[in-house]
Structure formats: C-alpha cells, structure tokens
Amino acid sequence: MYRLTSKLIIYRNIGGDSILLRLADICRSFRLGGQGREELAERVLEEIHRLLDVATKYGFNGNLWHNYLAFLLAMTEAPFTLVCEKTGGSEGSVNEFARHDLEIFRQLFSFDFSELEEALGLNCFSVISNYRAVEKREQIYNKSVSDKVQEFSAAIEGASDAEAMYRVVTDFYARYGVGMFGLNKAFRISPWAAEGSGLLEPITTTGDMRLSDIIGYESQKARLRENTEAFVSGRRANNVLLYGDAGTGKSTSIKAILNEFYDRGLRMIEIYKHEFQHLSRIIAEIKNRNYRFIIYMDDLSFEEFEIEYKYLKAVIEGGLEVKPDNVLIYATSNRRHLIRETWKDRPDAFEEDMHQNDTVQEKLSLAERFGLSIGYFRPDQAGYFDIVKSLARRHPEIRLTDEELEAGARRWEMGHSGISGRTAQQYINSLLGKQE
C-alpha cells in the first residue's frame, strides 16, 4: 500500500495523519519487519477505531474501506478537483495525472489485507468489508454526506477501469462539488477559528422543513422564494431582512429556503454578531466557489453601545472590496431598525450632540442596506386557531374536535407567550406528548 500512496500526484495533499497514509505506513513496517507483531496489531486496531468513528459520524454501512476511500476523493480540494466542480471533466494535460492517481485509488479499493490479518491474528478488515451498522436516528449522523458518499462508493466499485473511474469521479464533482462545501448544506464558525484552525465547520443536522410547513404568511414566503430563486439562477437579488414579532416563522422560513434550493447549489453560513470580525475572511474563502452562499444572521439587533454593526455595514455595502455575486445576507430580527434608539437620539432631545441627525441616520442606515424587508407579525385569534387546527390535522393521532382544539389552544396561549405560530406548535407538541 505504501508503494501505491507514495506515487500520488494530484491527491498528494491528503493529510499525513489520515487513516489511509497511516495504514500505508503500517503495511510498510510490516514488509520491512521493523516492528513486533503486537505493536503492529495495536497500530492497526487504532486505525480501525478511527475508521469506525468516521463511519458512525457519517452513517456508513457495507464496505467501510470503500466508503472511506470515496470520502477521501470527495473531500480532497486540489486545483483539478475544484476545476471539475465548475466544469466537470475537461481536456488538458492534468488529466493524465488524474487518471494516474485514480488508477491508484482503484487498486486501493481492491487492496488485499488478508496477509496482514493472518500474520497479526486479526479479522478486522474482513469485518469492515461487510459492516452492518446499528440503525441510528438521522440526528446522530450527517445523512446528506452519508447518502452521497455511499452512492459514490458504489459507482466506483462498478467502474471497470481507470477511464470509467475517471468519468465517475469527475461526474460526481460536477454534480455535487468537492470538499466541505460540496457535501454539506450549512456551516458555522468553528470554535477553534481564533486558534488558526479551519474557519468554518459543517452543521450536520439542519432539519427538513419546507416553506409549505409554515402555515399562513403566503405573501412573505412568496417574496422570499422569489428573491432566492433569482439568486440561485444567477440574477440580481437583494439582501433580506425578516423582521417582526417573535415566534412567527422568520427563522424557520430561512431554514426552509435552504432545503428548497440546496440541490441547486445553495449553501448557508450561520454567524452571530460577536463573530462579525470573521466576515471578511468568510467571504474571501467562499467567493470563488461554485455555490451560492447565504450568510444567515438570526435574531439580529444591537444595543446602543455595540459597534459590531459597523463590520456588517462595510460588508453589505460601502467597503472597498465589492461583495461577491455568489453571496447574500439573510437576517431575522424582532426590530425593524436593528439598532436600539434612545430618547436622546431624537432631534428635539436635550442632548449636547451637535450632529444628532447624523447619529440617527447612521443607526437607520444598517436596516436600509437590506434591499428586501419582509414583515412577519402575530396572527389574530382566528388566525391562531387556524394554525392550531392545520397543525393538528397533520397528526391523525390527535382526535380532538375543532371546538376542543380551540378551547385548549386558548388556555395554552394564556399561560405561555401569547398568540403566535410558535405557541401553536408548542400546544400541538403538548398534545402529541400526551398521545405518546
């Protein structure tokens, strides 16, 4: 195996700490006889342990070795793979190197570990070649990545030669992309970003909500969908501010938009105001990728003393570097104007600020930089009852009449946070909990 991996060219930047290269080094030590049987067995079992961790994280099943190699191919960002992400397979001398490397991977797919197993008294490679994973809830693993990688692995298994494998791999890159952005829907700032590690990390469970799951707010959803449709189609689109009452579906609408347009290349990056100093780095990392990115800011508002909004203003409009065409900002807020105003901001207030109007305009200008503002407000009581009844109809196990539902919903909202879609959902959850 070491002889094979040492000849890689395009995929040479696979980390030295990877399971593949560490197993290759174990095979090399086994051939050279430099280590004892027990030490080698311990090293093998450590890599099998790491492989099982990867399999659990991504829900792999069947041949874990094949799934892992397919995962490496899918995740390796190199000039060749990034070009394929945009154009698929194309002519050029680099394809000779690509075919060379993919032939190596084809041999790795069929690598025979039986001699190593027999010498070390192990059977772990035999077990992982036909692995039956314990069934897991989708929240435990990244199903989006799992499905793609296992489909990719099966396609590679069916490739008859290096040329067929080349077509499988380049078609995969063109269809799904490559690396973290290719395989995942959503991302957040890594907690280790300040220490020089990777800036972004995937969010592995994003839910499967759709706009149709949100009852009411049809005009708001239509405006949001229309803007996003223009964006993913490469047309001009606006940054969006969803503002209004709490619990009315603002955040859920944006999450639903991700699910509706993900298969057309939409990705989402969640960021909070204390992380705004990273905005420029985020944009630099994503501006040349073949995806459309929404930078999502939930519950956005600023107190008078907070100055992080200045980072946001510069990114949206006004900085020297133009915001890339593949980036939009979608934010939610309970405030229309985002920055809290005080009585001393009023022009007629007794305050020694000689330029009070400039102060007010600076605060208002942030909200004005969102080209599309969409209001979400609490329903009246009849609308609230309609939401409750519509949600209840999705669950046949709830057998209450409309009158009983309304009476219960009225009691529920009086003891909770008032009328809203969120309150309606909480009431339905309480009914389902009793059913269960």
N, C-alpha and C positions, 0 to 999 in steps of 0.2 A: 504494500500500500504506500509506503514512504516513497518508493521509486515513482509511483504514479503522481502523487500530490506534489512532489518536488519539481515536476515538469509543467505545472500550471502556469499560464501566462496572463490571460485576462482575469481569471479568478484568483490571482495570486494574493490579493489583499484580504482573503479570508483570514480572520484573526488566528494568531498562533495559539491562542487559548481555546480555539474551537474544538469540539468533540472530534471532528474529522482529523485535524492535524495532530491532536494528542493520541488518537488511536493509531495514526500512521507512525508516530514515534515509538509507540509500544510495539508495533509489528517490526519496526527496525531493530529495537533492542532484542526482540525475540530471535530475529535472524542472526544478529551478531553474538548473541549469548552473553551479553554484558550484565544481565541481572538474573537473580534467582527466580525460581518458579513462583514462590509466594509473593514476592514483590510485584512481579508482572501481573499475577492474578488480582492483586489489590488494586493496581492501576486500571486494569480492565473494568473491574467492578465499579470503580469511581466514575468512569466514563459512562457505563450503563446507567448508573444512578442519575447522572446529569441528563442522559438521553430520556429517561423516564420523566424527569422534571419537565423537559420540553414537551413531551407527549401529553402530559397532564395539562400543561398550560394551554396547549392548542387543540386538545381533544383528538389527538392522532390515534388511529386504530390500524389493524392489519400489520403491514411490514413497516416497523418504526424506522429501520435503517433507510429504506427508500423514502419515507416521508421526510426524514431529517435531511437527506441529500437534496430533495426537491425544495425544502425550506431554504437551504443554503443558496441554491440557484435563484430562488425567488427574492431573497433578501440582499444579494450582493449588488451594491451600487458601484458601477465602473463605467467609464466612457462608452463602452459597447452596449451595456445593458440600458443605460439612460437614453442612448440614441434609439434603441429598439422600442423603448417606451413611447417615443413620439412617432416613429415611422415603421415599426416592425422590422423584419429582415430586409436589408438593402445591400446593394453591391458595394464592394470595397475590399481592399487587401486585409482589413481587420477580420474579415470572415474566415480567412484561413486559420488565424489564431483561435477564433471562436470554435470552429469545427474541431480543431486540435484539442481544446480544453473539454469540449462536450464529449468527445470520444473517451477521454479520461474518466469523466463522470459516468459514462455508460459502463465502463469497466468497473468502476467503484460500485455501481448498482448491483453488479453480479459478483462482487468480491466474495471469495470463499473463506470464511473464518473457521472452518471445521478443524484445520490442523492446529490452530492456536487453541481452540476449545479443548481438543483432545489432550494436548500437551499440558494444559493448565488445569485439567479436570473440571471444566466449566461447561454449562449448556446455555448460557445467557443469550448468545447470538441466535441460537435456534429458537428460543422463546420469543425474542423480539421480531423474528421474521414472520410470525403469525400471532400477533398480540391481540388479545381480546380485552379491551379496556372496560373498566367498571363504568356503567352508564352514569353520566353526570348531568346535572342541570346546566342549561346553557349559560347561566350567570357565572359558572365556575371557570369556563374556558372561552377563548375567543373563537366563536363559531365562524365568523366571517373568514378568518385566516385558515381555520381548520378545513373548511369546505374547499377553498381554492387550492391549498397545498395538496390535499389528498387527491383532488381531481388532476392536478399537475403531475403528481407521482404516478398515478395510473396511466396517464398519457405517455410518460417517459418509459414506463415498463413495456408499453406496446410499441415503442419505436424500434424498428428492425435494424437500423444502422445509424451512424453519426449524422448523416444527412437528414434522416427522418427526425432524429432528436433535435437537430438544429431548427427544424420547422416548428416542432412542438414548443421549444423554449422561446423562440422569437415571437411566435403567435401568442404565447402566454404574456410576454412583456407588453406586446401591443394591446392586448385585451385588458389586462389588469394593472400593468405598471410594474414597478420594481421597488424593492425595499419597503421601509416602514409606511411610506405614503401610498404605495401600491396596494398593500394588503389590508390596511386598516381604514376605518371611517373617520375616526375622531382622535384628537390629540390634546394633551395638556402640557404645561410647563413642568419639566422634570424637577423634583425636589432637590436634585443634585446639580442643577444647571449652573448655580453660582460657583461650584467647585471645579468647573471646567469640563464636566461630563456633557453628554448629549443634551441639547436644549429642550427637545420635545420627547415625549413618550406617548405610546398609544393608550387610548381609553378602550378597554377590551369589551365592556358591556354598555351598549348605548340604548337598549330598548328597541322596540319595533313599532312604535306609534306612528300613525299616519294622520294627515290633516282631517280625514273623514272621521277619525276617532274623537275629534273635538266637536262637540255639539254646539251649533249656532256659529256666530261670528263669520258668516259666509263671505261678506264683502271684504273683511280683513284678511281672511285666508286667501281669497282670490287675488288680492293685491300683492300679498307676499309671494304666492306661487308665480304670478306673472313676472315679478321682478327677478325671481330666481331663475325662471325659465330663460329670460333674456340673458342673464349672467352665464349660465352653463352653455348657452348657444353661441357665446362669443360676441353678443351685442352689448350695447351700453346698458348699465344697470346702476342703481343707487345703493349707497349705504342705507341701512334701515334701522329705525328706532321704533320698537314696540313699547308703548307707554300706556299707563292706566292702572286700574285697580288690581290689587293682589288677588291671585287665585283665579284669574280669568283666562288662562291658557297661553300667555305670551311665550313663556319658555318652552312649553310643550309644542307650540307651533313651529318654533325654530328647530327643535329636535326632529319633528316630523318632516320638515323640509329636507333635512339631511338624508333620511331614509328614502324619500321620494326621488331624490336626484343623485344619490350615491352612485348608482350604476352608470351614470352619465359623467362621472369624473369629479363629482363634488366631494370635498373633504371639509372638515370643520376643526378649528383650533379654539379651545376654551381658554380664556385668560381672565384674570381678575385684576382689579385696579392696582393692587400692590405689586403686580408683575409687569406693569406697563413699561418699565425701563428695558424690557426684553423685546418690545415691539419691533424695533429696527432690525434686531438680529433674526427674529422670526421671518420678517419679510425678505431679508436677504437670503434666507435658507429656502424659501418656497417660491420665489419669484420666477425661477427658470424651470420649474417642474411642469409636467403636462397635466395638471389638475387645476380645478377652480377651488379656491380656498375661501371659506367664510371664517373670519375671526369673530368668535362669539363671546359677548360680554354680558353676563347675566346680572340682573339687579344692579344696574349701573347708576350710581349717584355719588355726589361729592359734597362733603361738608365745606364750609367757608374756608377753613384753614388748610384743606387738602389741595395740593398742587399737581397731583398726578395727571389731571385732565389736560395739562399742557402737553404731555407726551402724546396723548390721543389726538389733540388738535393738530399737532405737527404731522402726524402720520396720515390723518384723513385728508388734510388739505393745508398746504402752507409751508411744508418743508421743502428743502432744496431738491431732494430726490422725489420724483413723481411716484405715487403709489402704483404698483404693477396692475395691469389689466386683469390678472387672474386672482385678485384679492379684493374682497368686500368685507365690510364690518357690519354685523348684525348685533344690536344690543337691545336688552329689555330694561325697563325702569318703571318704578311707580311714580316718578316725577317727569313731567313734560319737559322741564328745562334743565334737568340733570344736576345742576349746581344749586345748592340751597341759597336762597336770597334772604337777607335780613332787612329789618326796617331801615337800617342805616344806608342800605343801597338805594332807597327811594330818593328821587331828586329833591323832594321837599323836606327830607330829614335834616335835623340839625347835626351836621357832621362836618368836620374840618377837611374833608376830601374835596379839593378844588376841581377834581375831574371825576365826579361821581358818575356821570353819564358814560364815561369810558369804562369804568368798573362794571357797570350794569351790562354794557354791550359785550365786554369780554366774557362774562358769565353766560349770556344768552347765545353767544356765537357758537358754542360747542354743539348744542342741540340743532342749530341751523345747518351744521355741516353734514347732518344726515339728510340726504335728499328725499327720503321717503319716511314719513312719520305715520304710524298706524295706531289708532286708539283702541284699547280693549277695556270695556267698562262693565261693572256689575250688572247682571240682568235684573229686571223687576221680578216680583214674586211669581208671576205666571211663567216667566221665562225660566226661573229657577226650578219650578215644578216640572216643566217640560224636560229640562236636563235630567232631573232625577228619574223621570219615567223612561226616558230614552236609554239611560244607562242601565236601568233595571231590566229592560227588555232584552239586553244582551246576555242576561243570565237567567235561563229558564228555571233555575232552582229557586229564584225569588218569586214566590207565589202570592204576593200581596196585591190587592186591588189598587186602582189608581187613588181612590179615596184614602186607603190605608197608607199608601206611599206618601201622599201629600201631608197627611197628619204627622207621620213620622219625620218627614223632611223639615216640617215647620218646627217641631220640637228640637230636632238636631241643630238647626241653624241658630236657634235662640241660645243654645248652650255652647256654641262654638264661635266661629269667626264671621258670622253673618252670611248673607247670600252671595254665592259665587259658584263657579264650576268646580272649584277645588272642594268646597264644602259639600256639594252634591256627591262628588266621588268618595269623600270620606264617609258620608252616610251610607252609600252603597257598600263600601268596604265593611262597615259595621254589620250590615245585613248578611253579607257573604260569610263573615266570620262566625256568625250565629249558625248559619246553614252548615258550615264545615264542622 
